[in-house]
Structures are given as structure tokens and as C-alpha cells.
Amino acid sequence: MARHDDCSPAVIKTLCEKAGFPLDASQASQLAGYLDLLMRWNKMMNLVGARHWRDALDELILDSFHLAAFLRSRILPHLPGAPVTWDLGAGAGLPGIPLRIVWQDGSYWMVESRDKRTIFLSTVLARYPLKNTHVFRGRAEQFMEGKQADLIVSRAFMPWKELLSFVRGHLSEGGCIVFLTREPLNRENDLPWDMTASMRYTVGNADRYFCAFTERRD
């Protein structure tokens, strides 16, 4: 019988089901593999604060599953059937890798400037391929030049108001940027953006938030 300190697909599947996010066998296998790599590489470089895969699952992975639910219910109905998504400052692949394990619509680009992190992300995708999921190694300014996305997701890439200014003009009409935050964000009249959706959710004993903004086009 698998032990709960064993990062196996069977244990991962059981724990995710208890958290309200059932996975099929393939998804559980991919997530177990990702967590195993994350913890192994974390010993050599500081990818995440969590030092045990259970902590990473509870504190980081579940964010991605809540995000998938938020996108499906509040964001995707207003986007093209195959949206182009950018994950700016992808870091160790959170929320991107777990998100793409459970949601693979359109194309997804993880943009990261730090070499070691892009090598890690590329290693994950080489071992556990995810449909239409890519890594870009370089600065976000370089990646975005001449391009537009339907959806941008960001967890602490830069302060949210600065990021709204940074991505202005790079979203398709009706496209949006979704922030993962520890504090709620509010629409501000001096910004040329409308907050179109938000959601509070709980991980452990802490409240967290998704806030989506769409560029105002007068």
C-alpha cells in the first residue's frame, strides 16, 4: 500500500480527490512526476519555498486547480475557442504546469528570463509533455514584441498596476489578464482597465484571490 510520504500517482490521486479536484490516471501520473522533479531540483536551487511535496501540493498546486475552475466558469466563455495564453514570470511552473495538466485549451507560453528555471521547465515538458505548452527563455519584452494574447496570467511578476501598463496593447480585443494575489484588487478610475471578474478562494487557512482585468477601449 502506498504511504502518504510517497509521491506516487495513487497517493496524489487520492489527495486531490479529497481536496475536491479529481484527476484521471494520466493526470495523476504527470502531477506526481512534476512534484518529484520539483522537489529534486529544489535541493539544488531555490525554486519554491516548500521543502516537501505535500506542502507544495497543499500550498501551490491547488492554486492551479482553483485557477482552472475560475477560467472555465468566468473567463473562457468570453475568449476564443483556442485562446493564446501567456504566463509571465513562469518561475518553477506554478501555476502553469499543474494548470496545463488539467486544462489544455489553446496554446500556453511560459515566459521566464532565468536560465536555470527555463532548463527546469524544459526538463519537465520533455519528460511529461503537455499539449501546446511551451517555454520561452528570455525577457518578457522580447517575447511580447509584435504579439498579442487572449489571456495573460501572472503571480507576482511585477506590481499589478505596473504590469497592466506593461502589457497594454498586447491583449486581443476582449482578452484579459488574471492576477493571482494574496489581497483583493480593486478597479481604479484612473486606470484604463475594467475589472471584469474576481474570485476569493481558500488554501489551507488563507484566503487568496483571482482578479481579471480587461483593457478599456474607448
Stockholm file with secondary structure:
# STOCKHOLM 1.0

chainA/1-218         MARHDDCSPAVIKTLCEKAGFPLDASQASQLAGYLDLLMRWNKMMNLVGARHWRDALDELILDSFHLAAFLRSRILPHLPGAPVTWDLGAGAGLPGIPLRIVWQDGSYWMVESRDKRTIFLSTVLARYPLKNTHVFRGRAEQFMEGKQADLIVSRAFMPWKELLSFVRGHLSEGGCIVFLTREPLNRENDLPWDMTASMRYTVGNADRYFCAFTERRD
#=GR chainA/1-218 SS CCCTTSCCHHHHHHHHHHTTCCCCHHHHHHHHHHHHHHHHHHTTSCCCSCCSHHHHIIIIIHHHHHHHHHIIIIIGGGSCSSCEEEEETCTTTTTHHHHHHHCCCSEEEEEECCHHHHHHHHHHHHHSCCTTEEEEESCHHHHHTTCCEEEEEESSSSCHHHHHHHHTTCEEEEEEEEEEESSCCCCCTTSSEEEEEEEEEEETTEEEEEEEEEECCC
#=GC SS_cons         CCCTTSCCHHHHHHHHHHTTCCCCHHHHHHHHHHHHHHHHHHTTSCCCSCCSHHHHIIIIIHHHHHHHHHIIIIIGGGSCSSCEEEEETCTTTTTHHHHHHHCCCSEEEEEECCHHHHHHHHHHHHHSCCTTEEEEESCHHHHHTTCCEEEEEESSSSCHHHHHHHHTTCEEEEEEEEEEESSCCCCCTTSSEEEEEEEEEEETTEEEEEEEEEECCC
//
